[in-house]
């Protein structure tokens, strides 16, 4: 099956499976798993941070960052469509007692810093204390401009805010900009890096930050049930992903562009514009949406149901697969 629902559906390749099978392990709760320690050090180095913490998911990694930066009753500013606000089950509010202040994102995935300034609460006991500004890169497949990130960093420093990046697809952004991830992430106080999306690992994210914040996050991870034992088997997959699957993300970007071009000529589809697109194509279906997903499944293609489709390319989707998908769309709407 050609699965375009998400880049989380990737399967570990034979080399990754071999690395997992041969991983040296220990008890990570005691800090004794050498493969986990190696992964955390590798991720920290690649993001320009002092330390890393292996987490079971991006949701957990982001939550640990929020709970480490903010105290009960504090507030973080975030985009309405950002993963840390919309798609993480309200964990910051429920488990951290942290108030979100969501703002509508701009078309390019940024937050208008003027609107952010207006949302920062005054030093008055009537209000929650604004502690943290959160960005996401990529946001809906769009890469945040470096000039904007620099301005946002300067704004956060001026306002005394901590600065967190949900970098679930940070390597997609870096590859698209032809720079290292470190050139982006060192602007932030913390960054969550996902291993199980385009990089192809089966499980895990790494929270990277200064040592003191990582130690705080380690305590929260234990409290939230995230202490893992012989986790080196999973960490080995993450190491393989970081060492082998970053440069090839460009193929996913090329395949997304190929898909967009192929679908653009179909009158019943509207392609959402994007200033800098990576591995996602957003399509609005103008007719027969209820039948489309079923038809595609019959052709060996899995897509989401509904009027608005997010089609995501990844390492298990080839250029030949893209041609198959385009042909199926054209057949359905002929």
N, C-alpha and C positions, 0 to 999 in steps of 0.2 A: 504493500500500500504506500502511496505517496501522501504523507501526512503534512499538511500545511497549517495546522492549527496553531502550532507554537514551535520554537526551537528548544523546548524542554522535552520533546518526544524523541530526541536523539538516542541512538543505541551505542554502547561502548564497542569500539573496534577490537580486533584480536590483540593488537599491541597493548591497548589499555587493559584488557582482561588479563593478559599475561603479567603486566605490572602489578595488578591487584592480587593475583594468585601468589606472586613471589614477594609481596611486601613484608618487610620486617616490622613486627608489631610489639607493642607493650601496652601498659595501662595508661591511657591518656589522662585520666583523672589525677593520677600521680605525676603527670608530666613526663611519663616514661615511654611514650610511643615515638620512636625515632622518625617514622615516616610522617606522622602528624607534625612533629616539630620541624621537619624539613619543609613541608608544605607551607606552614605558617611563616617560616623565615623567607621562603621563596616569594610568597605573595607580598609580604612586607617590603622586600627589596624591590619588587617590580612596581610597587605603588609609591615608593619613596617614604615609607612609614617605618617607625621604630619596631613595631611588633604586629603580629597577626593572631587571630583566634578562629579556629576551624569551627564552623557551625553547620547544623543539619540543613539549613535552608536560608534563602535570602530574607524571608520573613523574620526568621529568628535573628539573623545578623543585623538587620535594620532595627528591630525592636531593642536589641542589646545596646545599640548605639544611642537610640533615643533615651533609654532608661539610664545610660551612663552619663549623658550630657545634661539631662533634665531631672529635677526633683519633682516630687508630688506637687501638683498644682501649678507647675510651670507650663509654658506654651511653646509649641513649635510651629513655624510658618512653612506651608507646603502647598504644592499644586493640587487643584481639585482632582485631576486625573492621575496624580502621582501614585505609584504603587504603595508607598509608605502610608498613604492616607486611605486610598480607595479599596485596595485589594489585600489588606493584611488584617482583616477581621476586627478592626478597631483595637488591636492589641495595645497600642500606646495608651489609649484612654482606659481600657479595662484593666490591664495588668500594671501599667506604669502610672496611672492617674495623671497623665499628661494631656493637656488640652490642645487639640489641633486647631490651627487657624488656616483653613484652606482658602486659596485664592485661585481664580481662573487663570489657566495658562494662556500664554500668547500663542499664535499659530506656529511659531518656530520652536515651541517647547520650553521657552524661558518664562520666568516670572518677571513682570514689570517691577523694577526696583522702586519706582515711585509708589506703586500700590503696596509693595512690601513695607516701605517706610511708613505709609499710612496705617498699616496693620500692627506695627510695633507698639506695644502698650506703654503708656507713660508710667513713671515710677509712682504709683498710687495704689493703696491697698485695696481699692475696688476691683483691680484687674489682676489677671494672671500675669506672672513675670514672663516676658518673651525671652527665651533663652537660646533658641536654635533656628537656623534657616536650613531647609532641606531642598536639595535639587536632585534631579534624576537624569542620567546620561548613559545611554540614549533615552529619549522620551518619545514613546510611540514610534520608534525607529529613526527619530530625528536627532542629529548631533548638535549639542549646544556649542555655539561659537566660542572660541577661546577668549576673544575680547570680552564677551559677556561674562564668562567665568571670572576673569580678572576683575571686572567691575563689581561682580557680586561678592567676591572675596574682600575687596576694599570696603564695600558697604558693610559687610558683616563685621569686619574689624572695627570700623568706625562706630558701629552701634553696640559693640561689645557682645555680639552674638557668636555662638559656636556655629560651625559650618560643616554639614554632613552631606555626603554624596551617596545616593543609591546608584552604585555603578554596576548594576546587574549585567549590563552589556557595555561596560567601559572599554573593553578591547575592540568591540565593533567601532566605537567612536574613535579610538586611537588609530586603528587601521584606516578608517575613512579619511582622517586628517593627516595620515602619514607621519605620525609622531608616536612617541612612546606613551604608554598609559601614565607613567610617572609625571610627564609634563602637564597632565591634567590633574591628577589626584593630589599632588603636593600643594595645591591651592586650598585643600580642605583639611579639617581637623580629623576627619574619619571618612572611610569609604568602605562600602560593602561590595565585594566582588563575587559574582555568581559563577560557579564552575559547571553547572548542570544545564546551561542554555546552549548558546552557540559553541561553547568550548567542548561540549560533548560528554562531560562526566555524568555518571548516573545520579549523584547526590552531592549537595554541599555548596556552601559559600564561605568566604573568609572575610571577617571584619578586620580592617587594618587601621591602625592609629598609633598614637604615642603609647609608651609602655604603661603609664599610669591609667589611662582610659581602658586599655586592654585588660589590665588586672581587675578593674571595676566590672568590666563586661564579663570576665570569667566567673566572677561571683554571681552575677545575674544569670548567666548561662546555667550554672549549677542549680540555682533556685527554680529555674524554669524547666528543669528536667533534661537539660541539654548536655550533661556530662556523659561522654562516650568512652568506652573502654578500649578495646583493640580496634580503634578506628583507622589504623594505618591502612587497612584494606581499602577503605573509601578514600583516604588521603592520597594513596598511590594513584588513583584515577585522576585526582585533581592535579597532581604533579605532572602526570602524562599530558593532561589537557593544556596546562600552562606552557609546557616545553614543546608541544607538537601542533597545537590546534589554533594558534593565534593568527599567524600569517594567512592561513587558508580561509579566514573569515572573508577575505576579499572575494573569494569565489561565491559566497552567499550573497554578497552585495551585487555582484555581476548578475547572478541568477535572478535577484529581485528586479533589477533593471530590465532584464530580458522578459520577465513576466509582465511587468508594467507595460512595456512596449507592445507585447503581444495582445494584451487585453484592451489596449487603448482604442483599437479599431472596432470594438463591439458596442453598438449604439445603446444597448440596454444596460451598460455598465458605466459608472462614473468613477474615475480614479481620483482619489484625494491627492492634491498637490503636496509636495514636501520640498523644502529648500535643500536639504541634504538627506538623502534616503540611504539607509543601510540595508537591512535584511527583511523589511516589512513593506507590504503593499496593501493599502486600505482601499476597499472597493465598495461603492454603494450599488446595490442591485435594484433596478427600477421595476422589474416585473418577474413573476414566477419564482420568487425567492423560496417559497415553501417546497418546491419540487427540485430545486437546484442541488441541494446537498445530497438528496437521495440518488439523483442521476449521477453525480460525481462518484458516490460510493460504488455504484455499479461499474464505474470505469476504473476502480481501484484508487480513488483519490478521496482523502478525508479533508473536509472544510467545515467551518462552523456554520450553523444554521442562522438565518435572519437576514435582514436587509443590509446590514453593514458587516462586511467581511474583513478580517485581518488575515492576510496570507503571508506566512512566515517561511523564509527559506533557511536551510540549515545543512549540516554536513551529510545528512542522509537524503538530500534532494540534489540530483544532478541536473546539468543543463538539458540532458535528454528528457528527464522527468518534467522540466519546465515546458518543453515543447509538447509533451503529452497533455499537460494541464491546459495549455492554451488551446490545443485542438479540441479538448473536451468542452471547454467553454463555448467555442465557436459552434460545435455540433449542437449543443443545447439551445443556443439562441439563433440557429439558422432559420 
